[in-house]
Amino acid sequence: MILMILYTKVDMGIKQSKQEAEMAAALEEAERPNSLLTSGQLLGFADDSETDPVDEAESSEENEEKILGPAEKMDLKKARKESYGLVAELDFVSADRISLHGSFGYLAVALQTEEDGSVSATIEHAVTLEELGGIKMGGSAYTDILGGEGCALIVPGIHNEEIARRRKFLYIEETNEITGGIVAPDWMMKKVANNDYSDAVTEETFVEELKQMMDQDSKLLYGPVVIPEYDSNTYGFLAESGELLEDVWYGIWNRDLGTFVKVPLFH
């Protein structure tokens, strides 16, 4: 009996040392100056079992970073000719970059303002997130995505509090990797701590005003959302002129001037 207790304590000590070493490595990575996740904190957890990636995060109590693998890239030539679904949402909005998602997947788009004032869009990252069961846009399985510059926090089953607490994943655009037990930027950690997984914040007061400016062939999907880099009343929004993904477009609305720029996502 004494030997069994000793062996158990030794085994527990080895496991604890391994966990501490892995934790230290994750923290060291977060402090690298060139790391996308500099000054981040650990979020979520994943174990080493051979289960489904989503179930991995639910079954473990260890805060260790785990790369689940590369995200499946979207076939844009095919996807653009298919329905975008019932809804599409903006996750991140800035002067030179946006991200959005729907049942079709997740898109990260770079924006370039030309000398004539027109804006062009380039889809830099397009993934399906099928590794996490795809993106569900309704019901109890609804997938929430908290967008950021260069990354997105993915929470499958957000309406189930217990599942959402355990199932959190980070998609990193630069490496096209999905991680569980993630290192997340501080601003993202603060929102999670407040149980805030909201998308880009819509200015609800101006929704009807924006709708009145759009032609009858267009439908507002999401927005308007403040573009933080502008001093004027300038907002970004998502709209569509048809049922296909290629019919979805981004708009930049200057409320002071009463004008907006239409930015096609597909060319």
For each residue, the residues with C-beta under 8 A, 3 or more apart:
1: 4 5
2: 5 6
3: 6 7
4: 1 7 8
5: 1 2 8 9
6: 2 3 9 10
7: 3 4 10 11
8: 4 5 11 12
9: 5 6 12 13
10: 6 7 13 14
11: 7 8 14 15
12: 8 9 15 16
13: 9 10 16 17
14: 10 11 17 18
15: 11 12 18 19
16: 12 13 19 20
17: 13 14 20 21
18: 14 15 21 22
19: 15 16 22 23 62 64
20: 16 17 23 24
21: 17 18 24 25
22: 18 19 25 26 64 65
23: 19 20 26 27 42 63 64
24: 20 21 27 28
25: 21 22 28 29
26: 22 23 29 30 42 64 65 183
27: 23 24 30 31 42
28: 24 25 31 32
29: 25 26 32 35 37 65 183
30: 26 27 35 37 38 39 40 41 183
31: 27 28 35 38 39
32: 28 29 35 38
33: 38
34: 38
35: 29 30 31 32 38 40
36: 150 151 172 174
37: 29 30 40 151 172 183 184 185
38: 30 31 32 33 34 35
39: 30 31 185 186
40: 30 35 37 183 184 185 186 189
41: 30 183 184 186 189
42: 23 26 27 63 64 65 181 182 183 184
43: 153 168 170 181 182 183 184 188 189 192
44: 57 63 166 167 168 169 180 181 182
45: 57 60 61 62 63 64 166 180 181
46: 53 56 57 60 62 64 66 68 180 181
47: 56 59 60 62 66
48: 66
49: 56 59 60
50:
51: 55 56 59
52: 55 56
53: 46 56 57 68 69 131 132 169 178 180
54: 57 58 132 133 156 167
55: 51 52 58 59
56: 46 47 49 51 52 53 59 60 66 68 180
57: 44 45 46 53 54 60 166 167 168 169 180 181
58: 54 55 163 166 167
59: 47 49 51 55 56
60: 45 46 47 49 56 57 181
61: 45
62: 19 45 46 47 181
63: 23 42 44 45 181
64: 19 22 23 26 42 45 46 181
65: 22 26 29 42 179 181 182 183
66: 46 47 48 56 179 180 181
67: 177 178 179
68: 46 53 56 131 169 177 178 179 180
69: 53 131 177 178
70: 176 177 178
71: 127 128 129 131 171 176 177 178
72: 127 128 129 130 131
73: 126 127 128 176
74: 79 104 105 107 126 127 128
75: 78 79
76: 79 80 123 126 266
77: 80 81
78: 75 81 82
79: 74 75 76 82 104 105 126 245
80: 76 77 244 245 246 266
81: 77 78 244 245 246
82: 78 79 104 244 245
83: 243 244 245
84: 88 102 103 104 240 243 244 245 247 248
85: 88 102 103 104 137
86: 103 137 138
87: 102 137 138 221 222
88: 84 85 100 101 102 104 221 222 238 240 248
89: 100 101 102 145 199 200 221 222 238
90: 93 98 99 100 147 199 200 222 223 225 236 237 238
91: 99 100 101 106 145 146 147 152 199 200
92: 97 98 99 147 148 149 152 200
93: 90 98 200 225 226 227 228 236
94: 97 98 149 227 228 229
95: 111 113 227 228 229 230
96: 110 111 112 113
97: 92 94 108 109 110 111 149
98: 90 92 93 94 108 109 111 236 250
99: 90 91 92 106 107 108 109 147 152
100: 88 89 90 91 106 107 109 222 238
101: 88 89 91 105 106 107 135 143 145 152
102: 84 85 87 88 89 105 135 137 245
103: 84 85 86 134 135 136 137
104: 74 79 82 84 85 88 128 135 245
105: 74 79 101 102 126 127 128 129 134 135
106: 91 99 100 101 125 126 127 128 129 135 145 152 171
107: 74 99 100 101 123 125 126 265
108: 97 98 99 123 124 125 126 173
109: 97 98 99 100 121 122 123 124 250 265
110: 96 97 121 122 124
111: 95 96 97 98 119 120 121 250 263
112: 96 119 120 121 122
113: 95 96 117 118 119
114: 117 118 119 120
115:
116:
117: 113 114 261
118: 113 114 261
119: 111 112 113 114 252 261 263
120: 111 112 114 263
121: 109 110 111 112 250 263 264 265
122: 109 110 112
123: 76 107 108 109 126 265 266
124: 108 109 110 173
125: 106 107 108 173 176
126: 73 74 76 79 105 106 107 108 123
127: 71 72 73 74 105 106 171 176
128: 71 72 73 74 104 105 106 134 135
129: 71 72 105 106 132 133 134 135 143 154 171 178
130: 72 133 134
131: 53 68 69 71 72 178
132: 53 54 129 143 154 156 169 178
133: 54 129 130 136 141 143 156
134: 103 105 128 129 130 143
135: 101 102 103 104 105 106 128 129 143 145
136: 103 133 139 141 142 143 156
137: 85 86 87 102 103 142 143
138: 86 87 142
139: 136 142
140: 157 159 160
141: 133 136 156 157
142: 136 137 138 139 157 158 159
143: 101 129 132 133 134 135 136 137 154 155 156 157 158
144: 154 155 158 164 197 199
145: 89 91 101 106 135 152 153 154 155 199
146: 91 152 153 155 188 191 192 197 198 199
147: 90 91 92 99 152 153 199 200
148: 92 151 152 153 185 187 188
149: 92 94 97
150: 36 172 173 174
151: 36 37 148 170 171 172 173 184 185
152: 91 92 99 101 106 145 146 147 148 170 171 173
153: 43 145 146 147 148 168 169 170 182 184 188 192 197
154: 129 132 143 144 145 168 169 170 171 178
155: 143 144 145 146 158 164 167 168 169 197
156: 54 132 133 136 141 143 163 167 169
157: 140 141 142 143 160 163 164 167
158: 142 143 144 155 164 197
159: 140 142 164
160: 140 157 163 164
161: 164 165
162: 165 166
163: 58 156 157 160 166 167
164: 144 155 157 158 159 160 161 167 168 197
165: 161 162
166: 44 45 57 58 162 163
167: 44 54 57 58 155 156 157 163 164
168: 43 44 57 153 154 155 164 180 182 192
169: 44 53 57 68 132 153 154 155 156 178 179 180 182
170: 43 151 152 153 154 178 179 182 183 184
171: 71 106 127 129 151 152 154 177 178
172: 36 37 150 151 175 176 177 178 179
173: 108 124 125 150 151 152 176
174: 36 150
175: 172
176: 70 71 73 125 127 172 173
177: 67 68 69 70 71 171 172
178: 53 67 68 69 70 71 129 131 132 154 169 170 171 172
179: 65 66 67 68 169 170 172 182 183
180: 44 45 46 53 56 57 66 68 168 169
181: 42 43 44 45 46 57 60 62 63 64 65 66
182: 42 43 44 65 153 168 169 170 179
183: 26 29 30 37 40 41 42 43 65 170 179
184: 37 40 41 42 43 151 153 170 188 189 192
185: 37 39 40 148 151 188 189
186: 39 40 41 189 190
187: 148 190 191
188: 43 146 148 153 184 185 191 192
189: 40 41 43 184 185 186 192 193
190: 186 187 193 194
191: 146 187 188 194 196 197 198
192: 43 146 153 168 184 188 189 195 196 197
193: 189 190
194: 190 191
195: 192
196: 191 192
197: 144 146 153 155 158 164 191 192
198: 146 191 201
199: 89 90 91 144 145 146 147 222
200: 89 90 91 92 93 147 222 223 225 236
201: 198 225 226
202: 207 222 223 224 225
203: 206 207 223 224 225 226 235
204: 207
205:
206: 203 209 210 224 235 255
207: 202 203 204 210 211 220 223 224
208: 211 212
209: 206 212 213 255
210: 206 207 213 214 220 223 224 235 237 253 260
211: 207 208 214 220
212: 208 209
213: 209 210 253 258 260
214: 210 211 218 219 220 239
215: 218
216:
217: 241
218: 214 215 239 240 241
219: 214 239 240 241
220: 207 210 211 214 223 237 238 239
221: 87 88 89 237 238 239 240 248
222: 87 88 89 90 100 199 200 202 225 237 238
223: 90 200 202 203 207 210 220 235 236 237 238 251
224: 202 203 206 207 210 235 236 237 253
225: 90 93 200 201 202 203 222 235 236 237
226: 93 201 203 234 235
227: 93 94 95 230 234 235 236 252
228: 93 94 95
229: 94 95
230: 95 227 234
231:
232: 254 255 256
233: 254 255 256
234: 226 227 230 252 253 254 255
235: 203 206 210 223 224 225 226 227 252 253 255
236: 90 93 98 200 223 224 225 227 250 251 252 253
237: 90 210 220 221 222 223 224 225 250 251 253 260
238: 88 89 90 100 220 221 222 223 248 249 250 251
239: 214 218 219 220 221 248 249 250 251
240: 84 88 218 219 221 243 247 248 249
241: 217 218 219 247 249
242: 246 247
243: 83 84 240 247
244: 80 81 82 83 84 247
245: 79 80 81 82 83 84 102 104 248 266
246: 80 81 242 265 266
247: 84 240 241 242 243 244
248: 84 88 221 238 239 240 245 265
249: 238 239 240 241 262 263 264 265
250: 98 109 111 121 236 237 238 239 263 265
251: 223 236 237 238 239 260 261 262 263
252: 119 227 234 235 236 260 261 263
253: 210 213 224 234 235 236 237 259 260
254: 232 233 234 257 258 259 260
255: 206 209 232 233 234 235 258
256: 232 233
257: 254
258: 213 254 255
259: 253 254
260: 210 213 237 251 252 253 254
261: 117 118 119 251 252
262: 249 251
263: 111 119 120 121 249 250 251 252
264: 121 249 267
265: 107 109 121 123 246 248 249 250
266: 76 80 123 245 246
267: 264
